Amino acid sequence: MEITEERFRPILVTKGRKTGKRHSVWLRAVKYNEKIYFSRHRPDGDWFQNAITNPEVIIQYNNMEFTGKASRVFDEKLNEKISQLKYPGEERANEKRVAIEITLDDNTK
């Protein structure tokens, strides 16, 4: 099974950068070019910093778990594209954001 929606609301599970404990957060995500993207206004959020520090993440969606590796997106054009896909037709689609890109592993639970 795979994620087929372009926009969806999964739970992102990260490993705490200070505690090492699992942290789960429900976020809006975008699937684009076979990768999953999460974005926010600034890189100061816990989930964002956790995923950068400990890039092995889990995405829980539709009673399934997907594992993958996170990396920060530095390409400004890609960040803009992700915002447009995340917020189609909304004013906030034009706001500057930072994003992480998740490359999913081949396994699914």
C-alpha positions in Angstrom: 0.0 0.0 0.0 1.2 3.5 -0.6 0.1 7.1 0.0 -1.8 8.3 -3.1 -3.2 11.7 -2.0 -1.3 14.8 -2.9 -2.4 16.5 0.4 -3.1 14.5 3.5 -2.9 14.7 7.4 -0.6 12.1 8.8 1.2 11.8 12.1 4.9 12.5 11.9 6.9 10.6 14.5 10.4 11.9 15.3 13.0 11.1 17.8 13.6 13.9 20.3 16.9 15.7 19.7 17.5 16.2 23.5 15.5 13.3 25.1 15.8 10.6 22.5 12.1 9.8 23.1 9.5 9.4 20.4 7.4 12.5 19.6 4.3 12.4 17.5 2.6 15.4 15.8 -0.4 15.6 13.4 0.6 17.7 10.5 -0.5 18.7 7.0 1.7 17.0 4.4 2.2 17.1 0.6 3.3 14.2 -1.7 5.3 15.5 -4.6 7.6 13.6 -7.0 7.3 10.4 -4.8 8.5 12.2 -1.7 6.6 13.5 1.4 7.0 17.2 2.5 6.2 18.9 5.7 6.7 22.7 6.0 6.4 25.6 8.5 7.2 29.3 8.7 10.4 29.0 10.6 12.8 26.1 11.5 12.3 26.6 15.2 9.6 24.0 15.8 10.4 20.8 17.7 9.3 18.4 15.1 11.3 20.2 12.4 14.5 20.3 14.5 14.0 16.7 15.7 13.8 15.5 12.1 16.9 17.4 11.1 18.9 16.1 14.1 17.5 12.5 13.9 16.5 12.0 10.3 15.0 8.5 10.7 11.2 9.3 10.9 7.9 7.4 10.8 4.8 8.6 9.0 1.5 7.1 10.3 -1.4 7.3 7.9 -4.5 5.3 7.3 -3.6 2.6 9.9 -0.2 2.1 8.2 3.4 3.1 9.1 6.0 4.3 6.6 9.6 4.8 7.6 11.8 7.2 5.9 14.7 9.6 6.0 14.2 13.4 6.5 16.4 16.2 5.0 15.9 19.9 4.9 14.9 21.5 1.6 17.2 24.4 0.7 15.9 24.9 -2.8 13.7 28.0 -2.6 11.7 27.1 -5.7 10.8 23.7 -4.3 9.8 25.3 -1.0 7.5 27.6 -2.9 6.0 24.7 -4.9 5.4 22.8 -1.6 3.5 25.8 -0.1 1.4 26.1 -3.3 0.5 22.4 -3.1 -0.1 22.5 0.6 -2.4 25.6 0.5 -4.0 25.7 -3.0 -5.8 28.9 -3.7 -5.1 30.3 -0.3 -3.2 33.5 0.4 -0.8 31.7 2.7 0.5 29.6 -0.2 2.6 32.7 -1.0 4.2 32.9 2.4 7.9 32.0 2.8 8.3 28.6 4.5 11.0 26.0 5.3 10.4 22.4 4.5 11.7 18.9 5.2 11.6 16.2 2.5 11.0 12.6 3.5 12.3 9.8 1.3 10.3 6.8 2.2 11.9 3.4 2.7 10.7 0.4 0.7 9.0 -1.2 3.7 5.5 -0.6 5.0 3.9 -1.9 8.2 
